[in-house]
Every structure is written in C-alpha cells, then in structure tokens.
Amino acid sequence: MPASVSALDLFARHQPLLDRAIAAIASREHWTPYPESQRPYGEEAAAAGPANFAALQGRHFELACPAVAGRVGGERSPYGFDLGISYDQPDTDALLSHLQAQLPAWRVAGPQAWIGVCLEILQRLNAQSFDFAHAAVHTTGQGLPMAFQATGPHAQDRGLEAVAQAWKLLREVPQTARWTKPQGKLDPLVVDKRFHIVPRGIALVIACATFPTWNTYPGLFASLATGNPVLVKPHPGAILPVAMTVRVCQQVLAEAGFDPALVSLVPDSLDAPVAKQLALDPRIKVIDFTGSSAFGNWLEDHARQAQVFTEKAGLNSVVIDSVTDLKAVARNLAFSLSLYSGQMCTAPQAIYVPRGGIRTAEGVLGFDEVAQALAGAVSKFLADNERACTVLGCIQSEATLARIDACRALGEVLLDSEARVHPEYPEARVRTPLLLKVDASAREAYAEERFGPIGFVIATDDTAHSLQLVRETLSEKGALTLAVYSTDAQVLEQAEELAQDVGVALSVNLDNGLFVNQSAAFSDFHGTGANPAANAALTDAAFVARRFVVVQSRRHVAGA
C-alpha cells in the first residue's frame, strides 16, 4: 500500500480527536483526551509497568540506526542503581546525509500524512503511559504519581497541542488557485498558481534530564507534523524515556511505509557531547532546546542556520502583599516548593515579603511571622516521610546536591534541607527544601536561578518595592511564572500590568488545588517568548509556523 494512502487512513481515523483539540485551543477551556488519573488505563497496564521496565535493564535498546558508530549508556537511577542499558550512537554525518535523502519522499507525502502519523504515535504513547512512568522515575528521579502524569498524559497533551496548531496552519494553505485580474478593455490576466508546503529541513531536539518527554514532545511533534525529520539528542542521564518515544515513532513510520529513521535517537555521554557539533551543522534547520541559559544563549547566538526555540532558566517569583488566610497560602506554596524538589522550570524561588509585614484577616503579621508560616507549612507537609518521598522524588543530578550545600551560606537558614531515607530505595537522593531569609539588598544571593529545592524569603521595603524588584530581576533574568497574593484590587492591577510589561505568566491568590508550577495544555501558554527565560511559547502558532515555508509557482492559463 502506498505510504500516503496508509497515512491518510491514520489521519481519517484520528480526525475527530484533531478537530476536538483545535476547538479546545480556541476555547481555552479544560480538555484532555489523555486522562491524568491512572485508573482509566486499567489494572493490567499498571501491574505490567514495573516488569516492562525491568525487562529493559541490562540490555541493548534496539532502534533503527542507518549508520552505527558505537554504543553509549551509563544511566544511573537517582534511586541508587545502574540501569545497564546501552544505545546505538550513530555516525551523525552519515545519518544527516541519510535523512536528507529521505526528506523528499516525506515531504511529498503531505500534511495529512504527517498529521496522521503524529496522531497515531500519540495514541500509542498514551497506551504505554505506565511504562514511560517507570522509565521516568529511574532517570529523572520523579515520584511515580508525578512521573506518570508528566512523562505520560501531560506530555502527550503538549504533543497533541503542537500537532493541532500545525494542522490549523497547514490547512489554511490551498494547493492551487486561479487568479483572474481585470484589465479594463483588455482581456483579463488569468494565472494558475500552485502552493507547496516545504518543511525547513532536519530538526534537532535537545532534551533535558528532568522532563525528557514533557519538554521534548512540543518540538518533536511540531517539527514532524510540519514535515521535518527529527533527531532527538537526549540528556545522557535520561536517555530511556526519549529512546522509548523514538521507538514508537519509528514503529508507526515503518508501518505507514516511511523510513523509520525519520525520527532518530542521537545519544551521547557527558565526556563526549555532540550537541554543539550537531547544532552548527548546516543541514540542521530547526532546533528545540530546554535547559541552561548559558547553552540556550549559545544556540541563539551561534546556530544561525536554524530556527532556534529555547526554554532556559528564569527567576520565578512570588509577591505576598496581603492575604485572607495565610495558612492556606502557606500550604499552597509549600506544595509548590516541595514538588519534585523544586526541579521544575516553573517552581518558585524568590518570595518577596514587606519587612513591615502583611495584612491578614487577623490583623498585620510581621515579616518573621510570614517567613515562619512558610517554613512551618513545608515542615508539616513533609512530616510524613512516605508522602514526602513521593512528592519530593529524588535529586536528579549530583550538581544539584552540591548547589543545596553551597547555597546555605547565602542567607539566614529559615528551614534547612535534610536528607530523607526512602522506604524502598535506601540509596535514593532525597532532600527537603532549603529556605533562606535575605534582605532585598542581597541581590547577588537571590537574583540568580538556584535550580533545585532552594527558596529565598526576601525582606523588602513594601509591596511597591517588591514589585519593582520583580520588574528589574525578571527583565534581566526572565521567568516562566509570577505569583501575587493581595486583597487589594489596585495591587492586583499593578501586578497584571507588570506581568504584561515583563512578559511572564501571572497567577493570583492561589490557595487551593491549583499551583503556580502547573501548566495545562490547550489552556495555558507555557512561556511567552517575551523575557530572557524563553524565546518561544509552548505551543502557540508562532512555535509551529517557523518550521515550514510556502513555495509558490504561477503560470498563465493557455488561451485565456
């Protein structure tokens, strides 16, 4: 069966889902086709997850790789054991040449084929969500509930969102048009025009260690859905979830009659990285990166031949002006500070509180009382060790452990970080949050991103001073999130204006079941592209539109 026919069948099969996703993007209401609760996936899938993960350990992970140059591996679970999995490492020059040779056939297949393949991939990824969850636990260090959601349904949501945005744009381009221009007394000009959607070329996705699917799927699917072959370069510490993704992509591509290597894994090691070499290759036309500001800025400055999309570090901030219920606010922030040990790009770090205190329903509470309320809420939330280990997960990187120790000297310790013993994995790297008190004058301490479970409670002159510091630091360093707590409508309007000025997502008075570090696909834009923390938003139309071009041809109609 021709590739286009098979892929078109996939498009037709999944078109109702695609239409619903496009409607959700337009309405921005809550919707997901991929349940975040584990129950709908069935007890059998849940029970099979650990065994399927165990079956991958100590073996070679097989993928299509047209030009094998060697093998790499070396992943170690943050819970204290080696995975023992090896992966083929391609000859990148030969792989790029191979993909260039395959690109014309993939381009000719056209938008419906690209979209159909992507939708089938997402359906199969969803069916394997428990397998991905266990792979994520032992590469990222996330607790199982979070790993299930973030690596499975929530990541798939973002992938589908990118595919839906792609289809919205692609379907607006007609294949042909007849153009007739009146010429007064002369015969009209009649021209036939053809419009070709042309992918940019080979895309490179550079994945991170903490969210290897959630931060990868938007770029992967935005590029594949617009006709670009994709290379995925995983972080050396979190290869497995990315390799599992590539395997599903290759299976669907092959079944649809395409070269499976149109999505390929390019693993490397910490000792011999390949990202810079790949990023500068003139055959790479699109790059997606999530990670440090230093490398993200380098990509933006040097990978001039490519469309570069980056999500980098930022200084996520909280301003507390006045509250109705400080206990509820403290509980909410305690969860945000604790979840996955602060290893989220949306996690709060800088908490600004007037040194004269804040207004509450019970009267004015001083700065130290507010600071102690926050510390006490974290301690109480993490008092049960089993729950604490589930919420905190593990510290993914040794560098983050070292950062916790180094940051103790940056201020007065309000709540010290402590090691916890995991009930199942005694070697697990589990740490509680470190909270420090600092004065607003100590900008060298709090005005840098300190990735991990590290927070600063900052004493300011007043709320106006807090907002001014936020304006200055976010303009310089960027952020993905800003939370403001106030019972004063004027302060909230100032915060709304500030958020627009510095280009950051604002959350107001969160004190219940919604947290500042959560971002919902189809409703929330993740990042804005308007401050130094990210040059793009997940996943607006601009995130997708720059991945293809339209090339037209025109000719006079004979005899017209």
Secondary structure per residue as TSV (DSSP state, phi and psi in degrees):
chain	resnum	aa	ss	phi	psi
A	1	M	-	360.0	133.3
A	2	P	-	-59.4	147.2
A	3	A	H	-57.4	-42.2
A	4	S	H	-64.8	-35.9
A	5	V	H	-66.4	-46.8
A	6	S	H	-61.5	-45.4
A	7	A	H	-67.8	-34.1
A	8	L	H	-66.7	-34.2
A	9	D	H	-61.8	-40.3
A	10	L	H	-62.7	-41.2
A	11	F	H	-60.4	-47.1
A	12	A	H	-62.9	-39.0
A	13	R	H	-61.3	-39.4
A	14	H	H	-102.9	5.2
A	15	Q	H	-60.4	-38.4
A	16	P	H	-57.7	-39.9
A	17	L	H	-63.7	-43.4
A	18	L	H	-61.5	-45.3
A	19	D	H	-61.9	-39.3
A	20	R	H	-67.9	-36.8
A	21	A	H	-65.4	-40.2
A	22	I	H	-64.6	-39.2
A	23	A	H	-64.9	-37.9
A	24	A	H	-66.4	-38.5
A	25	I	H	-62.3	-38.2
A	26	A	H	-71.3	-38.1
A	27	S	H	-86.2	-28.0
A	28	R	-	62.7	21.7
A	29	E	-	-83.6	167.0
A	30	H	-	-66.7	128.8
A	31	W	-	-164.1	142.7
A	32	T	-	-156.8	138.8
A	33	P	S	-88.3	-6.7
A	34	Y	S	-115.1	97.9
A	35	P	-	-58.1	136.5
A	36	E	S	-84.6	-13.8
A	37	S	S	-78.5	143.9
A	38	Q	S	-75.5	-25.5
A	39	R	G	-58.3	-43.7
A	40	P	G	-61.6	-17.0
A	41	Y	G	-84.4	-11.5
A	42	G	-	93.8	150.4
A	43	E	H	-66.4	-33.3
A	44	E	H	-64.3	-42.4
A	45	A	H	-64.9	-40.4
A	46	A	H	-64.2	-41.7
A	47	A	H	-69.8	-30.6
A	48	A	H	-78.3	-20.3
A	49	G	H	-54.1	-53.5
A	50	P	H	-61.1	-39.7
A	51	A	H	-67.6	-39.6
A	52	N	H	-65.4	-37.7
A	53	F	H	-66.3	-43.9
A	54	A	H	-60.9	-34.9
A	55	A	H	-68.0	-20.7
A	56	L	H	-83.5	-21.4
A	57	Q	T	-72.8	146.5
A	58	G	T	69.7	20.6
A	59	R	S	-135.0	170.9
A	60	H	E	-88.4	134.7
A	61	F	E	-91.6	115.5
A	62	E	-	-86.3	127.5
A	63	L	-	-141.7	158.0
A	64	A	-	-67.1	128.0
A	65	C	-	-148.3	102.8
A	66	P	S	-65.0	-21.6
A	67	A	S	-143.6	80.0
A	68	V	E	-74.9	127.8
A	69	A	E	-108.4	-19.2
A	70	G	E	174.3	-166.3
A	71	R	E	-131.1	147.0
A	72	V	E	-134.3	166.3
A	73	G	E	-179.5	-149.6
A	74	G	-	105.0	13.3
A	75	E	-	-65.9	138.9
A	76	R	B	-127.7	129.2
A	77	S	-	-64.7	135.2
A	78	P	T	-61.4	-11.7
A	79	Y	T	-86.8	0.1
A	80	G	S	111.2	22.1
A	81	F	-	-147.9	157.2
A	82	D	B	-81.6	141.0
A	83	L	-	-79.6	-32.4
A	84	G	-	70.2	26.9
A	85	I	-	-102.8	135.9
A	86	S	E	-113.6	156.4
A	87	Y	E	-137.5	144.6
A	88	D	E	-67.8	135.9
A	89	Q	E	-108.5	120.6
A	90	P	E	-78.8	158.5
A	91	D	-	-73.5	106.3
A	92	T	H	-64.1	-35.6
A	93	D	H	-64.5	-44.2
A	94	A	H	-67.8	-37.7
A	95	L	H	-65.5	-43.1
A	96	L	H	-62.7	-40.1
A	97	S	H	-64.1	-39.9
A	98	H	H	-62.1	-44.7
A	99	L	H	-68.1	-35.6
A	100	Q	H	-60.7	-37.7
A	101	A	H	-69.7	-29.4
A	102	Q	H	-85.9	-18.7
A	103	L	H	-58.6	-41.6
A	104	P	H	-58.1	-42.6
A	105	A	H	-66.2	-39.0
A	106	W	H	-68.1	-37.7
A	107	R	H	-65.8	-42.8
A	108	V	H	-65.0	-29.7
A	109	A	H	-56.7	-36.3
A	110	G	-	90.3	169.2
A	111	P	H	-56.1	-42.9
A	112	Q	H	-64.7	-36.1
A	113	A	H	-66.9	-45.7
A	114	W	H	-59.1	-45.9
A	115	I	H	-67.2	-42.2
A	116	G	H	-60.5	-43.6
A	117	V	H	-61.3	-44.8
A	118	C	H	-62.0	-43.0
A	119	L	H	-65.9	-37.4
A	120	E	H	-66.9	-40.4
A	121	I	H	-58.3	-46.8
A	122	L	H	-63.2	-38.7
A	123	Q	H	-61.9	-42.6
A	124	R	H	-70.7	-36.4
A	125	L	H	-60.9	-42.4
A	126	N	H	-61.6	-40.3
A	127	A	H	-63.7	-22.3
A	128	Q	T	-103.4	21.7
A	129	S	H	-58.3	-36.7
A	130	F	H	-67.8	-37.3
A	131	D	H	-63.4	-42.7
A	132	F	H	-64.9	-36.0
A	133	A	H	-60.5	-46.3
A	134	H	H	-69.8	-33.5
A	135	A	H	-65.1	-37.4
A	136	A	H	-71.2	-40.6
A	137	V	H	-51.9	-45.7
A	138	H	H	-97.7	16.1
A	139	T	H	-124.1	-41.4
A	140	T	H	-90.5	-27.5
A	141	G	-	90.4	2.3
A	142	Q	-	-64.6	150.8
A	143	G	-	-69.0	158.3
A	144	L	H	-59.1	-44.9
A	145	P	H	-58.9	-44.3
A	146	M	H	-69.2	-40.6
A	147	A	H	-60.8	-39.2
A	148	F	H	-60.9	-48.8
A	149	Q	H	-71.3	-50.2
A	150	A	H	-72.4	-36.9
A	151	T	H	-86.7	-24.2
A	152	G	T	-101.7	-104.8
A	153	P	H	-55.1	-42.6
A	154	H	H	-67.4	-38.3
A	155	A	H	-66.2	-41.5
A	156	Q	H	-64.5	-36.8
A	157	D	H	-55.4	-48.7
A	158	R	H	-65.4	-35.7
A	159	G	H	-64.9	-45.2
A	160	L	H	-64.6	-38.1
A	161	E	H	-58.3	-43.2
A	162	A	H	-65.1	-40.3
A	163	V	H	-64.5	-42.2
A	164	A	H	-64.8	-41.8
A	165	Q	H	-61.6	-39.5
A	166	A	H	-62.4	-46.3
A	167	W	H	-64.2	-39.3
A	168	K	H	-53.7	-43.2
A	169	L	H	-76.4	-43.8
A	170	L	H	-66.6	-38.9
A	171	R	T	-71.3	-15.4
A	172	E	T	-78.2	-12.5
A	173	V	S	-94.9	112.9
A	174	P	-	-72.1	155.1
A	175	Q	S	-76.9	-36.8
A	176	T	E	-142.5	161.4
A	177	A	E	-155.7	144.2
A	178	R	E	-103.6	124.9
A	179	W	E	-111.1	117.0
A	180	T	E	-119.7	121.7
A	181	K	E	-117.6	118.2
A	182	P	E	-61.3	145.1
A	183	Q	E	-125.0	31.1
A	184	G	T	68.0	-123.4
A	185	K	T	-74.0	-17.4
A	186	L	E	-83.7	163.2
A	187	D	E	-62.2	145.4
A	188	P	E	-66.3	153.8
A	189	L	E	-78.9	126.5
A	190	V	E	-122.5	119.5
A	191	V	E	-130.5	133.2
A	192	D	E	-93.9	132.9
A	193	K	E	-121.2	143.0
A	194	R	E	-121.0	141.4
A	195	F	E	-123.5	121.8
A	196	H	E	-110.7	124.6
A	197	I	E	-81.5	119.8
A	198	V	E	-118.9	117.0
A	199	P	E	-61.1	151.8
A	200	R	-	-61.5	-39.6
A	201	G	-	143.0	-152.4
A	202	I	E	-73.8	132.3
A	203	A	E	-105.7	147.7
A	204	L	E	-122.9	125.8
A	205	V	E	-112.1	121.4
A	206	I	E	-103.6	109.6
A	207	A	-	-86.7	159.5
A	208	C	-	-104.2	172.1
A	209	A	S	-85.3	-26.8
A	210	T	S	-89.5	-33.1
A	211	F	-	-135.3	73.2
A	212	P	T	-69.3	-17.8
A	213	T	T	-106.4	-44.7
A	214	W	T	-57.1	-41.4
A	215	N	T	-87.2	-7.5
A	216	T	T	-98.5	-38.4
A	217	Y	H	-61.0	-38.8
A	218	P	H	-57.1	-49.2
A	219	G	H	-69.6	-42.0
A	220	L	H	-57.6	-51.2
A	221	F	H	-77.9	-31.4
A	222	A	H	-63.1	-38.9
A	223	S	H	-74.7	-46.0
A	224	L	H	-65.6	-38.5
A	225	A	T	-70.8	-14.5
A	226	T	T	-108.1	17.9
A	227	G	T	90.3	12.7
A	228	N	-	-98.5	129.6
A	229	P	-	-61.0	153.1
A	230	V	E	-130.8	128.6
A	231	L	E	-100.4	133.5
A	232	V	E	-115.4	119.2
A	233	K	E	-104.6	100.7
A	234	P	-	-76.3	161.8
A	235	H	-	-68.7	139.5
A	236	P	T	-58.4	-23.2
A	237	G	T	-88.5	-6.9
A	238	A	S	-144.6	62.0
A	239	I	-	-82.6	-39.1
A	240	L	H	-57.3	-49.7
A	241	P	H	-61.3	-32.5
A	242	V	H	-72.6	-42.2
A	243	A	H	-62.1	-40.2
A	244	M	H	-63.6	-37.4
A	245	T	H	-63.8	-47.2
A	246	V	H	-61.4	-37.3
A	247	R	H	-60.6	-44.4
A	248	V	H	-64.0	-44.2
A	249	C	H	-56.8	-45.1
A	250	Q	H	-67.4	-36.9
A	251	Q	H	-62.3	-45.3
A	252	V	H	-68.2	-42.7
A	253	L	H	-59.6	-45.5
A	254	A	H	-64.7	-42.5
A	255	E	H	-65.2	-28.6
A	256	A	T	-85.3	1.9
A	257	G	T	92.5	11.3
A	258	F	S	-104.2	164.7
A	259	D	-	-66.5	123.2
A	260	P	G	-63.3	-24.8
A	261	A	G	-72.6	0.5
A	262	L	G	-58.8	-23.0
A	263	V	E	-120.7	118.0
A	264	S	E	-130.3	148.6
A	265	L	E	-93.2	134.7
A	266	V	-	-125.9	78.8
A	267	P	-	-77.6	156.6
A	268	D	-	-144.6	-168.5
A	269	S	-	-128.2	163.6
A	270	L	S	-62.8	-30.7
A	271	D	S	-78.3	-25.7
A	272	A	S	-137.2	72.0
A	273	P	-	-70.9	151.7
A	274	V	-	-121.4	-2.0
A	275	A	H	-61.1	-44.5
A	276	K	H	-64.6	-43.9
A	277	Q	H	-59.7	-46.0
A	278	L	H	-65.0	-43.6
A	279	A	H	-62.3	-28.3
A	280	L	T	-93.2	-4.6
A	281	D	-	-67.1	129.6
A	282	P	T	-62.2	-15.8
A	283	R	T	-81.1	-13.7
A	284	I	E	-84.6	120.5
A	285	K	E	-112.5	-14.4
A	286	V	E	-138.8	136.4
A	287	I	E	-132.3	131.5
A	288	D	E	-117.5	132.7
A	289	F	E	-141.4	137.5
A	290	T	E	-126.8	127.5
A	291	G	S	159.8	-145.0
A	292	S	-	-69.0	151.1
A	293	S	H	-63.6	-36.6
A	294	A	H	-59.3	-48.5
A	295	F	H	-76.7	-35.4
A	296	G	H	-61.3	-43.3
A	297	N	H	-64.8	-37.4
A	298	W	H	-62.3	-43.7
A	299	L	H	-60.9	-45.7
A	300	E	H	-62.0	-35.1
A	301	D	H	-80.8	-31.5
A	302	H	H	-111.4	-30.5
A	303	A	-	-84.2	64.4
A	304	R	T	-70.3	-21.6
A	305	Q	T	-78.8	-8.3
A	306	A	S	-119.0	155.7
A	307	Q	E	-79.4	118.1
A	308	V	E	-110.8	127.0
A	309	F	E	-118.9	121.4
A	310	T	E	-126.7	143.4
A	311	E	E	-123.3	118.2
A	312	K	-	-120.0	-164.0
A	313	A	-	-77.6	154.9
A	314	G	-	-152.1	171.0
A	315	L	-	-109.5	80.2
A	316	N	-	-65.4	133.4
A	317	S	E	-128.7	156.3
A	318	V	E	-132.1	131.4
A	319	V	E	-114.9	122.0
A	320	I	E	-109.1	114.5
A	321	D	-	-105.7	-52.8
A	322	S	B	-160.4	150.5
A	323	V	-	-142.0	157.7
A	324	T	S	-84.3	-42.1
A	325	D	-	-135.0	98.2
A	326	L	H	-64.3	-34.9
A	327	K	H	-61.3	-41.7
A	328	A	H	-66.5	-40.4
A	329	V	H	-64.2	-44.8
A	330	A	H	-63.5	-39.8
A	331	R	H	-62.3	-42.1
A	332	N	H	-63.0	-46.8
A	333	L	H	-69.6	-31.5
A	334	A	H	-61.3	-41.7
A	335	F	H	-64.4	-45.1
A	336	S	H	-62.9	-38.0
A	337	L	H	-71.5	-29.1
A	338	S	H	-90.6	-32.0
A	339	L	G	-56.6	123.1
A	340	Y	G	48.7	37.4
A	341	S	G	52.4	36.9
A	342	G	G	67.7	12.5
A	343	Q	-	-89.8	45.0
A	344	M	S	-122.8	142.8
A	345	C	T	-67.9	-12.1
A	346	T	T	-105.7	-0.7
A	347	A	-	-68.9	140.7
A	348	P	-	-73.3	148.3
A	349	Q	-	-129.0	-48.5
A	350	A	E	-101.1	117.2
A	351	I	E	-114.4	113.0
A	352	Y	E	-96.7	126.4
A	353	V	E	-135.7	129.5
A	354	P	E	-58.5	135.6
A	355	R	T	-66.5	-19.3
A	356	G	T	-82.7	-2.7
A	357	G	-	99.7	-177.2
A	358	I	E	-129.4	156.3
A	359	R	E	-83.2	137.4
A	360	T	E	-135.7	174.4
A	361	A	T	-64.7	-22.0
A	362	E	T	-97.3	7.5
A	363	G	E	110.9	-170.3
A	364	V	E	-81.1	132.2
A	365	L	E	-112.2	134.2
A	366	G	-	-70.8	167.2
A	367	F	H	-55.2	-48.1
A	368	D	H	-64.0	-34.3
A	369	E	H	-66.7	-38.9
A	370	V	H	-66.8	-45.0
A	371	A	H	-60.5	-43.1
A	372	Q	H	-67.3	-33.2
A	373	A	H	-63.5	-40.6
A	374	L	H	-65.5	-46.4
A	375	A	H	-63.3	-42.4
A	376	G	H	-64.1	-36.7
A	377	A	H	-66.5	-39.3
A	378	V	H	-64.2	-47.4
A	379	S	H	-59.9	-43.6
A	380	K	H	-66.7	-42.3
A	381	F	H	-62.0	-33.7
A	382	L	T	-101.1	14.7
A	383	A	-	-65.2	-38.7
A	384	D	S	-80.3	114.9
A	385	N	H	-64.5	-39.1
A	386	E	H	-64.5	-45.3
A	387	R	H	-65.1	-40.2
A	388	A	H	-58.6	-44.8
A	389	C	H	-65.3	-34.2
A	390	T	H	-67.4	-43.5
A	391	V	H	-74.4	-45.6
A	392	L	H	-69.7	-33.5
A	393	G	-	63.0	-147.8
A	394	C	-	-121.5	160.1
A	395	I	-	-76.7	119.6
A	396	Q	-	-68.3	-38.3
A	397	S	-	-121.3	144.0
A	398	E	H	-60.6	-31.4
A	399	A	H	-62.9	-33.4
A	400	T	H	-69.7	-38.0
A	401	L	H	-59.0	-45.9
A	402	A	H	-63.6	-35.0
A	403	R	H	-65.5	-39.5
A	404	I	H	-57.8	-48.1
A	405	D	H	-62.6	-42.3
A	406	A	H	-67.7	-32.8
A	407	C	H	-76.3	-13.7
A	408	R	G	-58.3	-27.3
A	409	A	G	-82.5	-1.7
A	410	L	G	-86.8	-8.1
A	411	G	S	-172.2	-173.6
A	412	E	E	-79.8	126.0
A	413	V	E	-70.4	115.0
A	414	L	E	-89.6	-40.0
A	415	L	E	-146.5	116.8
A	416	D	-	-80.9	149.3
A	417	S	-	-78.2	136.0
A	418	E	-	-129.8	151.6
A	419	A	E	-79.3	142.1
A	420	R	E	-118.7	149.7
A	421	V	-	-94.7	119.5
A	422	H	-	-72.5	137.5
A	423	P	S	-65.7	-22.5
A	424	E	S	-109.0	-29.5
A	425	Y	-	-126.2	91.5
A	426	P	T	-63.4	-18.5
A	427	E	T	-92.1	4.3
A	428	A	-	-65.5	143.5
A	429	R	-	-88.6	81.4
A	430	V	E	-105.7	128.2
A	431	R	E	-137.8	140.2
A	432	T	-	-85.5	165.7
A	433	P	-	-67.0	148.6
A	434	L	E	-102.3	122.3
A	435	L	E	-114.9	131.5
A	436	L	E	-122.6	144.0
A	437	K	E	-97.9	131.0
A	438	V	E	-141.4	159.0
A	439	D	E	-87.7	154.7
A	440	A	T	-58.7	-23.2
A	441	S	T	-72.0	-16.6
A	442	A	-	-87.6	55.5
A	443	R	H	-64.1	-27.4
A	444	E	H	-64.9	-19.6
A	445	A	H	-85.9	-50.6
A	446	Y	H	-100.7	-12.1
A	447	A	S	-92.4	24.8
A	448	E	S	-127.4	146.1
A	449	E	-	-67.8	128.6
A	450	R	-	-115.2	87.1
A	451	F	-	-62.5	130.2
A	452	G	S	123.7	-166.9
A	453	P	S	-81.6	66.5
A	454	I	E	-133.2	123.5
A	455	G	E	-133.8	153.1
A	456	F	E	-122.8	130.2
A	457	V	E	-101.8	115.2
A	458	I	E	-109.8	124.7
A	459	A	E	-84.6	120.3
A	460	T	E	-116.6	168.4
A	461	D	S	-65.4	-42.7
A	462	D	S	-169.4	-177.9
A	463	T	H	-65.1	-36.0
A	464	A	H	-59.3	-39.8
A	465	H	H	-65.5	-41.2
A	466	S	H	-58.6	-47.9
A	467	L	H	-65.5	-35.5
A	468	Q	H	-66.8	-40.4
A	469	L	H	-64.0	-40.3
A	470	V	H	-61.2	-45.5
A	471	R	H	-58.0	-45.1
A	472	E	H	-69.3	-48.1
A	473	T	H	-70.6	-37.9
A	474	L	H	-73.2	-32.4
A	475	S	H	-64.6	-34.0
A	476	E	H	-85.9	-44.6
A	477	K	H	-104.6	-24.7
A	478	G	-	82.4	168.0
A	479	A	-	-166.3	158.1
A	480	L	S	-99.5	-25.0
A	481	T	E	-137.2	147.8
A	482	L	E	-138.5	127.9
A	483	A	E	-116.1	136.4
A	484	V	E	-130.0	133.0
A	485	Y	E	-116.9	118.1
A	486	S	-	-160.7	145.4
A	487	T	S	-99.1	4.4
A	488	D	-	-99.4	116.7
A	489	A	H	-60.8	-34.1
A	490	Q	H	-67.2	-41.2
A	491	V	H	-62.2	-41.4
A	492	L	H	-66.1	-35.9
A	493	E	H	-66.8	-38.6
A	494	Q	H	-63.0	-40.3
A	495	A	H	-65.5	-40.6
A	496	E	H	-61.2	-42.6
A	497	E	H	-67.6	-41.5
A	498	L	H	-59.1	-45.0
A	499	A	H	-58.8	-39.5
A	500	Q	H	-68.6	-39.9
A	501	D	H	-63.2	-41.5
A	502	V	H	-98.4	-3.6
A	503	G	T	69.5	54.6
A	504	V	-	-133.5	145.8
A	505	A	E	-70.2	132.2
A	506	L	E	-110.0	135.2
A	507	S	E	-120.0	133.8
A	508	V	E	-117.4	123.5
A	509	N	S	54.1	44.8
A	510	L	-	-74.6	117.8
A	511	D	-	-143.5	16.4
A	512	N	S	-129.5	-123.1
A	513	G	S	-92.0	6.9
A	514	L	-	-113.6	139.0
A	515	F	-	-125.6	150.1
A	516	V	T	-63.1	-28.0
A	517	N	T	-89.5	11.9
A	518	Q	-	-98.4	141.9
A	519	S	-	-138.1	122.8
A	520	A	-	-101.2	123.1
A	521	A	T	-61.4	155.9
A	522	F	T	70.3	-9.6
A	523	S	T	-127.1	-54.8
A	524	D	-	-88.1	136.3
A	525	F	-	-83.9	129.3
A	526	H	B	-97.2	109.3
A	527	G	-	80.8	163.0
A	528	T	-	-123.3	-23.0
A	529	G	S	78.5	8.4
A	530	A	S	-110.5	3.8
A	531	N	B	-142.3	169.9
A	532	P	T	-62.7	-10.5
A	533	A	T	-73.9	-21.2
A	534	A	B	-162.0	142.7
A	535	N	S	-100.6	9.1
A	536	A	S	-152.0	166.6
A	537	A	-	-118.9	141.1
A	538	L	B	-97.0	124.0
A	539	T	T	-126.4	90.5
A	540	D	-	-83.3	178.4
A	541	A	H	-63.3	-35.0
A	542	A	H	-64.5	-28.2
A	543	F	H	-65.6	-25.7
A	544	V	H	-102.4	-37.3
A	545	A	H	-62.6	-29.7
A	546	R	T	-81.2	7.1
A	547	R	T	-96.6	-2.8
A	548	F	E	-147.8	163.7
A	549	V	E	-129.1	165.1
A	550	V	E	-113.5	122.2
A	551	V	E	-110.2	125.9
A	552	Q	E	-112.0	158.3
A	553	S	E	-133.4	155.9
A	554	R	E	-147.6	149.7
A	555	R	E	-154.7	147.6
A	556	H	E	-63.6	144.9
A	557	V	-	-80.5	123.9
A	558	A	T	-60.2	132.0
A	559	G	T	80.9	-2.5
A	560	A	-	-83.1	360.0
